[in-house]
Amino acid sequence: MNASRWLPKQGFPGGKPTINPNDFETYLKLRNIEGITEKWQLHCKNMLDKYLEYVKWTADENKTLDYLQMLKDNHPVVYWRKSVLQIRRFLKYLKVDWADNIHVPPEPRNYIPKRITNQDINEILSLFKTHKYWKQIRAIILLGCSSGLRAEELYQLQISDMDLDNRIVKVNHNPNSGQTTKTGRSRISFFTKETSEALADYFEFYNNGSGLIELFGQSHLMRIFRGSSIRVKDFRKAFSQTWDRHGGQTSIKKILMGHSLHGDVDLSHYNAQSESDLKSIYDKVFGATTIS
């Protein structure tokens, strides 16, 4: 154990070491420069803040196990898994020897993804038809459903990232400009002609008195979709399911959606596609697809 990372705690039974707040701040800064999104940084910090409050800023194995058991008993499995992962990662950063004994719970086996059809999307579009920001709402729904971008990637988009004539969207990993991807790699995807027309309509509104500061502001859109049965994160599911219903290749879908290619021998070592190759394949699958 690196003794410089610890401060002695006077009078604590068993002589448990105290976690230095400065090390916690350094750890958060290191996570920040990894390029993870601000939203995920905040989630990680909140999970660790709750843990540190429970164990009173001490590297106490028994208290840590009690806390993890409490999470298991009182929270959904997804939150429990994420918390265990973040706590173990932080403890390993501090070089706590017993951190290796903490194992992340397995993924739940009974997860069934939400099924989303064109009819579902049309119902959501109808719901917002008279909304003040209808043009923005329609644009993000069609873009998400036809490009397969993650919600966080949609929120970070700038007008310059979209080529309306060629129907290309650039998904940039550039933490210095506030744009990140889950895999840490930039990529491109595509969208339909219908989406291009909706985006052009929205851009004109956005640039001419819309009052909007961000193209697809996260907090703004989360408020709009709060009462909806489908959220921004679900548009990616709609893209994936539509692609499969139209018989699209899974390997190309993974590339467009920005899945991690680690462990996929074919995609990592053999399957090389140019931008024009990808667009040609995309158009065969989505070329005749319309939603609204």
TORSE-747775 format. One record per residue (C-alpha): residue number from 0; residue in three letters; z, y, x. Coordinates in steps of 0.25 Angstrom, whole numbers. Each point is the difference from the previous one (the first is absolute). Layout:
residues N
num:NUM; residuo:Ala; pz:Z; py:Y; px:X
...
end
This chain:
residues 292
num:0; residuo:Met; pz:0; py:0; px:0
num:1; residuo:Asn; pz:-3; py:14; px:5
num:2; residuo:Ala; pz:13; py:6; px:1
num:3; residuo:Ser; pz:-6; py:14; px:1
num:4; residuo:Arg; pz:-4; py:-1; px:-15
num:5; residuo:Trp; pz:15; py:-1; px:-5
num:6; residuo:Leu; pz:12; py:9; px:-1
num:7; residuo:Pro; pz:14; py:-7; px:0
num:8; residuo:Lys; pz:7; py:0; px:-14
num:9; residuo:Gln; pz:15; py:3; px:2
num:10; residuo:Gly; pz:9; py:-9; px:-8
num:11; residuo:Phe; pz:-11; py:-8; px:-7
num:12; residuo:Pro; pz:4; py:-15; px:-2
num:13; residuo:Gly; pz:-7; py:-9; px:9
num:14; residuo:Gly; pz:-5; py:12; px:9
num:15; residuo:Lys; pz:-13; py:1; px:-8
num:16; residuo:Pro; pz:-10; py:10; px:7
num:17; residuo:Thr; pz:-4; py:13; px:-8
num:18; residuo:Ile; pz:-15; py:3; px:-2
num:19; residuo:Asn; pz:-3; py:13; px:7
num:20; residuo:Pro; pz:-7; py:10; px:-11
num:21; residuo:Asn; pz:-9; py:5; px:12
num:22; residuo:Asp; pz:-5; py:-14; px:2
num:23; residuo:Phe; pz:-3; py:-1; px:-15
num:24; residuo:Glu; pz:-8; py:13; px:1
num:25; residuo:Thr; pz:-8; py:-5; px:12
num:26; residuo:Tyr; pz:-3; py:-12; px:-7
num:27; residuo:Leu; pz:-6; py:7; px:-12
num:28; residuo:Lys; pz:-8; py:9; px:9
num:29; residuo:Leu; pz:-6; py:-13; px:7
num:30; residuo:Arg; pz:-4; py:-5; px:-14
num:31; residuo:Asn; pz:-6; py:13; px:-3
num:32; residuo:Ile; pz:-9; py:0; px:12
num:33; residuo:Glu; pz:-5; py:-14; px:-4
num:34; residuo:Gly; pz:-8; py:7; px:-10
num:35; residuo:Ile; pz:7; py:-5; px:-13
num:36; residuo:Thr; pz:-2; py:9; px:-12
num:37; residuo:Glu; pz:11; py:10; px:-4
num:38; residuo:Lys; pz:3; py:-7; px:-13
num:39; residuo:Trp; pz:3; py:-13; px:8
num:40; residuo:Gln; pz:8; py:7; px:10
num:41; residuo:Leu; pz:9; py:6; px:-11
num:42; residuo:His; pz:1; py:-14; px:-6
num:43; residuo:Cys; pz:5; py:-6; px:13
num:44; residuo:Lys; pz:9; py:11; px:3
num:45; residuo:Asn; pz:7; py:-1; px:-14
num:46; residuo:Met; pz:1; py:-15; px:2
num:47; residuo:Leu; pz:7; py:2; px:13
num:48; residuo:Asp; pz:9; py:11; px:-5
num:49; residuo:Lys; pz:5; py:-9; px:-11
num:50; residuo:Tyr; pz:3; py:-11; px:10
num:51; residuo:Leu; pz:7; py:9; px:10
num:52; residuo:Glu; pz:9; py:6; px:-10
num:53; residuo:Tyr; pz:4; py:-14; px:-5
num:54; residuo:Val; pz:3; py:-5; px:14
num:55; residuo:Lys; pz:6; py:14; px:4
num:56; residuo:Trp; pz:-9; py:1; px:12
num:57; residuo:Thr; pz:5; py:-12; px:7
num:58; residuo:Ala; pz:-8; py:-12; px:5
num:59; residuo:Asp; pz:9; py:-9; px:-8
num:60; residuo:Glu; pz:-7; py:-14; px:-2
num:61; residuo:Asn; pz:9; py:-4; px:-12
num:62; residuo:Lys; pz:-1; py:13; px:-7
num:63; residuo:Thr; pz:-15; py:0; px:2
num:64; residuo:Leu; pz:-1; py:-14; px:-6
num:65; residuo:Asp; pz:8; py:4; px:-12
num:66; residuo:Tyr; pz:-9; py:12; px:-2
num:67; residuo:Leu; pz:-13; py:-9; px:1
num:68; residuo:Gln; pz:7; py:-9; px:-10
num:69; residuo:Met; pz:3; py:11; px:-10
num:70; residuo:Leu; pz:-15; py:5; px:1
num:71; residuo:Lys; pz:-4; py:-15; px:-3
num:72; residuo:Asp; pz:9; py:0; px:-12
num:73; residuo:Asn; pz:-3; py:14; px:-6
num:74; residuo:His; pz:-14; py:4; px:3
num:75; residuo:Pro; pz:-14; py:-6; px:-2
num:76; residuo:Val; pz:-5; py:-9; px:10
num:77; residuo:Val; pz:-10; py:10; px:5
num:78; residuo:Tyr; pz:10; py:10; px:4
num:79; residuo:Trp; pz:9; py:-10; px:6
num:80; residuo:Arg; pz:-11; py:-5; px:9
num:81; residuo:Lys; pz:-4; py:14; px:5
num:82; residuo:Ser; pz:15; py:4; px:2
num:83; residuo:Val; pz:3; py:-13; px:8
num:84; residuo:Leu; pz:-13; py:3; px:9
num:85; residuo:Gln; pz:4; py:14; px:3
num:86; residuo:Ile; pz:14; py:-3; px:3
num:87; residuo:Arg; pz:-3; py:-11; px:9
num:88; residuo:Arg; pz:-11; py:8; px:7
num:89; residuo:Phe; pz:10; py:12; px:2
num:90; residuo:Leu; pz:11; py:-10; px:6
num:91; residuo:Lys; pz:-10; py:-6; px:9
num:92; residuo:Tyr; pz:-3; py:14; px:5
num:93; residuo:Leu; pz:14; py:2; px:3
num:94; residuo:Lys; pz:0; py:-14; px:7
num:95; residuo:Val; pz:11; py:-6; px:-9
num:96; residuo:Asp; pz:0; py:-15; px:5
num:97; residuo:Trp; pz:3; py:-6; px:-14
num:98; residuo:Ala; pz:-12; py:8; px:-7
num:99; residuo:Asp; pz:-9; py:-12; px:4
num:100; residuo:Asn; pz:8; py:-9; px:-10
num:101; residuo:Ile; pz:-4; py:9; px:-12
num:102; residuo:His; pz:-13; py:-6; px:-6
num:103; residuo:Val; pz:-9; py:8; px:-10
num:104; residuo:Pro; pz:0; py:-8; px:-13
num:105; residuo:Pro; pz:-14; py:-6; px:-4
num:106; residuo:Glu; pz:-9; py:7; px:-10
num:107; residuo:Pro; pz:2; py:-4; px:-14
num:108; residuo:Arg; pz:-8; py:-11; px:-4
num:109; residuo:Asn; pz:-1; py:3; px:-15
num:110; residuo:Tyr; pz:-7; py:14; px:1
num:111; residuo:Ile; pz:-12; py:1; px:-9
num:112; residuo:Pro; pz:-8; py:13; px:2
num:113; residuo:Lys; pz:-3; py:9; px:-11
num:114; residuo:Arg; pz:-14; py:-3; px:-6
num:115; residuo:Ile; pz:-8; py:13; px:-2
num:116; residuo:Thr; pz:-14; py:1; px:-7
num:117; residuo:Asn; pz:-10; py:11; px:-3
num:118; residuo:Gln; pz:6; py:0; px:-14
num:119; residuo:Asp; pz:14; py:3; px:6
num:120; residuo:Ile; pz:-6; py:11; px:9
num:121; residuo:Asn; pz:-8; py:6; px:-12
num:122; residuo:Glu; pz:13; py:1; px:-8
num:123; residuo:Ile; pz:7; py:7; px:11
num:124; residuo:Leu; pz:-12; py:10; px:1
num:125; residuo:Ser; pz:1; py:2; px:-15
num:126; residuo:Leu; pz:15; py:3; px:1
num:127; residuo:Phe; pz:-2; py:12; px:9
num:128; residuo:Lys; pz:-13; py:5; px:-6
num:129; residuo:Thr; pz:6; py:13; px:-5
num:130; residuo:His; pz:9; py:2; px:13
num:131; residuo:Lys; pz:0; py:13; px:7
num:132; residuo:Tyr; pz:-4; py:-7; px:13
num:133; residuo:Trp; pz:-10; py:-10; px:-7
num:134; residuo:Lys; pz:-10; py:2; px:11
num:135; residuo:Gln; pz:10; py:-4; px:11
num:136; residuo:Ile; pz:5; py:-12; px:-8
num:137; residuo:Arg; pz:-14; py:-5; px:-3
num:138; residuo:Ala; pz:-4; py:2; px:15
num:139; residuo:Ile; pz:12; py:-8; px:6
num:140; residuo:Ile; pz:-1; py:-11; px:-10
num:141; residuo:Leu; pz:-15; py:-2; px:2
num:142; residuo:Leu; pz:2; py:1; px:15
num:143; residuo:Gly; pz:12; py:-9; px:1
num:144; residuo:Cys; pz:-7; py:-11; px:-9
num:145; residuo:Ser; pz:-13; py:1; px:8
num:146; residuo:Ser; pz:4; py:1; px:14
num:147; residuo:Gly; pz:13; py:-9; px:1
num:148; residuo:Leu; pz:8; py:11; px:8
num:149; residuo:Arg; pz:15; py:-1; px:0
num:150; residuo:Ala; pz:8; py:10; px:-8
num:151; residuo:Glu; pz:5; py:7; px:13
num:152; residuo:Glu; pz:-14; py:0; px:5
num:153; residuo:Leu; pz:-5; py:7; px:-12
num:154; residuo:Tyr; pz:11; py:11; px:0
num:155; residuo:Gln; pz:-4; py:3; px:15
num:156; residuo:Leu; pz:-15; py:3; px:-3
num:157; residuo:Gln; pz:-7; py:13; px:3
num:158; residuo:Ile; pz:-13; py:4; px:-6
num:159; residuo:Ser; pz:-6; py:-1; px:14
num:160; residuo:Asp; pz:3; py:-15; px:0
num:161; residuo:Met; pz:-10; py:-3; px:-12
num:162; residuo:Asp; pz:-15; py:0; px:2
num:163; residuo:Leu; pz:-5; py:1; px:-15
num:164; residuo:Asp; pz:-14; py:-2; px:3
num:165; residuo:Asn; pz:2; py:-13; px:8
num:166; residuo:Arg; pz:12; py:-4; px:-8
num:167; residuo:Ile; pz:9; py:-2; px:12
num:168; residuo:Val; pz:14; py:2; px:1
num:169; residuo:Lys; pz:7; py:1; px:14
num:170; residuo:Val; pz:14; py:-5; px:1
num:171; residuo:Asn; pz:5; py:6; px:12
num:172; residuo:His; pz:12; py:-4; px:9
num:173; residuo:Asn; pz:4; py:13; px:6
num:174; residuo:Pro; pz:15; py:2; px:0
num:175; residuo:Asn; pz:-1; py:14; px:6
num:176; residuo:Ser; pz:-8; py:5; px:-13
num:177; residuo:Gly; pz:9; py:-8; px:-9
num:178; residuo:Gln; pz:-9; py:-11; px:-3
num:179; residuo:Thr; pz:4; py:-14; px:3
num:180; residuo:Thr; pz:-4; py:-14; px:-4
num:181; residuo:Lys; pz:9; py:-13; px:-1
num:182; residuo:Thr; pz:-8; py:-7; px:11
num:183; residuo:Gly; pz:0; py:12; px:9
num:184; residuo:Arg; pz:-16; py:0; px:0
num:185; residuo:Ser; pz:-10; py:9; px:-6
num:186; residuo:Arg; pz:-11; py:-6; px:-9
num:187; residuo:Ile; pz:-10; py:3; px:-11
num:188; residuo:Ser; pz:-2; py:-4; px:-14
num:189; residuo:Phe; pz:-10; py:4; px:-11
num:190; residuo:Phe; pz:0; py:4; px:-14
num:191; residuo:Thr; pz:-9; py:0; px:-12
num:192; residuo:Lys; pz:-10; py:10; px:-5
num:193; residuo:Glu; pz:9; py:3; px:-12
num:194; residuo:Thr; pz:11; py:3; px:9
num:195; residuo:Ser; pz:-8; py:9; px:9
num:196; residuo:Glu; pz:-4; py:8; px:-13
num:197; residuo:Ala; pz:15; py:1; px:-4
num:198; residuo:Leu; pz:4; py:4; px:14
num:199; residuo:Ala; pz:-10; py:11; px:0
num:200; residuo:Asp; pz:5; py:5; px:-13
num:201; residuo:Tyr; pz:14; py:0; px:5
num:202; residuo:Phe; pz:-3; py:7; px:13
num:203; residuo:Glu; pz:-6; py:12; px:-8
num:204; residuo:Phe; pz:12; py:1; px:-8
num:205; residuo:Tyr; pz:10; py:-2; px:12
num:206; residuo:Asn; pz:-7; py:11; px:8
num:207; residuo:Asn; pz:-1; py:10; px:-12
num:208; residuo:Gly; pz:13; py:3; px:-6
num:209; residuo:Ser; pz:7; py:-13; px:-2
num:210; residuo:Gly; pz:13; py:4; px:6
num:211; residuo:Leu; pz:1; py:-13; px:8
num:212; residuo:Ile; pz:5; py:1; px:14
num:213; residuo:Glu; pz:-4; py:-15; px:4
num:214; residuo:Leu; pz:-12; py:-7; px:-4
num:215; residuo:Phe; pz:8; py:-12; px:-5
num:216; residuo:Gly; pz:14; py:4; px:1
num:217; residuo:Gln; pz:10; py:-12; px:0
num:218; residuo:Ser; pz:11; py:6; px:-8
num:219; residuo:His; pz:-9; py:7; px:-9
num:220; residuo:Leu; pz:-8; py:-12; px:-4
num:221; residuo:Met; pz:13; py:-9; px:-1
num:222; residuo:Arg; pz:5; py:9; px:-10
num:223; residuo:Ile; pz:-13; py:-1; px:-8
num:224; residuo:Phe; pz:0; py:-15; px:0
num:225; residuo:Arg; pz:15; py:-2; px:-2
num:226; residuo:Gly; pz:-2; py:-4; px:-15
num:227; residuo:Ser; pz:-13; py:-8; px:2
num:228; residuo:Ser; pz:0; py:-15; px:0
num:229; residuo:Ile; pz:-10; py:1; px:13
num:230; residuo:Arg; pz:4; py:8; px:12
num:231; residuo:Val; pz:-8; py:5; px:12
num:232; residuo:Lys; pz:4; py:-12; px:8
num:233; residuo:Asp; pz:-6; py:-9; px:-11
num:234; residuo:Phe; pz:-14; py:5; px:2
num:235; residuo:Arg; pz:-1; py:-8; px:13
num:236; residuo:Lys; pz:3; py:-13; px:-8
num:237; residuo:Ala; pz:-11; py:4; px:-10
num:238; residuo:Phe; pz:-10; py:1; px:12
num:239; residuo:Ser; pz:4; py:-13; px:6
num:240; residuo:Gln; pz:-1; py:-7; px:-14
num:241; residuo:Thr; pz:-13; py:6; px:-3
num:242; residuo:Trp; pz:-6; py:-4; px:13
num:243; residuo:Asp; pz:4; py:-14; px:-2
num:244; residuo:Arg; pz:-5; py:-1; px:-15
num:245; residuo:His; pz:-14; py:5; px:6
num:246; residuo:Gly; pz:0; py:-11; px:10
num:247; residuo:Gly; pz:2; py:9; px:12
num:248; residuo:Gln; pz:3; py:-6; px:14
num:249; residuo:Thr; pz:15; py:-1; px:3
num:250; residuo:Ser; pz:-2; py:4; px:15
num:251; residuo:Ile; pz:-8; py:13; px:-4
num:252; residuo:Lys; pz:11; py:3; px:-10
num:253; residuo:Lys; pz:11; py:-1; px:11
num:254; residuo:Ile; pz:-8; py:9; px:9
num:255; residuo:Leu; pz:-2; py:11; px:-10
num:256; residuo:Met; pz:14; py:-1; px:-5
num:257; residuo:Gly; pz:6; py:1; px:14
num:258; residuo:His; pz:7; py:-13; px:0
num:259; residuo:Ser; pz:6; py:-5; px:13
num:260; residuo:Leu; pz:-10; py:-9; px:7
num:261; residuo:His; pz:11; py:-6; px:9
num:262; residuo:Gly; pz:-1; py:-15; px:-1
num:263; residuo:Asp; pz:-13; py:0; px:-7
num:264; residuo:Val; pz:-9; py:-6; px:11
num:265; residuo:Asp; pz:-13; py:2; px:-7
num:266; residuo:Leu; pz:2; py:15; px:-3
num:267; residuo:Ser; pz:7; py:2; px:14
num:268; residuo:His; pz:-11; py:-7; px:9
num:269; residuo:Tyr; pz:-13; py:-2; px:-8
num:270; residuo:Asn; pz:-2; py:8; px:-12
num:271; residuo:Ala; pz:-6; py:14; px:5
num:272; residuo:Gln; pz:-6; py:9; px:-11
num:273; residuo:Ser; pz:-6; py:13; px:2
num:274; residuo:Glu; pz:2; py:12; px:-9
num:275; residuo:Ser; pz:-13; py:-2; px:-7
num:276; residuo:Asp; pz:3; py:-15; px:-1
num:277; residuo:Leu; pz:13; py:3; px:-7
num:278; residuo:Lys; pz:-7; py:10; px:-10
num:279; residuo:Ser; pz:-11; py:-10; px:-3
num:280; residuo:Ile; pz:10; py:-11; px:-4
num:281; residuo:Tyr; pz:9; py:10; px:-7
num:282; residuo:Asp; pz:-12; py:5; px:-9
num:283; residuo:Lys; pz:-4; py:-14; px:-3
num:284; residuo:Val; pz:14; py:-2; px:-6
num:285; residuo:Phe; pz:4; py:14; px:-6
num:286; residuo:Gly; pz:-14; py:6; px:-1
num:287; residuo:Ala; pz:-1; py:-2; px:-15
num:288; residuo:Thr; pz:15; py:1; px:-3
num:289; residuo:Thr; pz:4; py:12; px:-9
num:290; residuo:Ile; pz:14; py:2; px:-6
num:291; residuo:Ser; pz:-1; py:13; px:-9
end
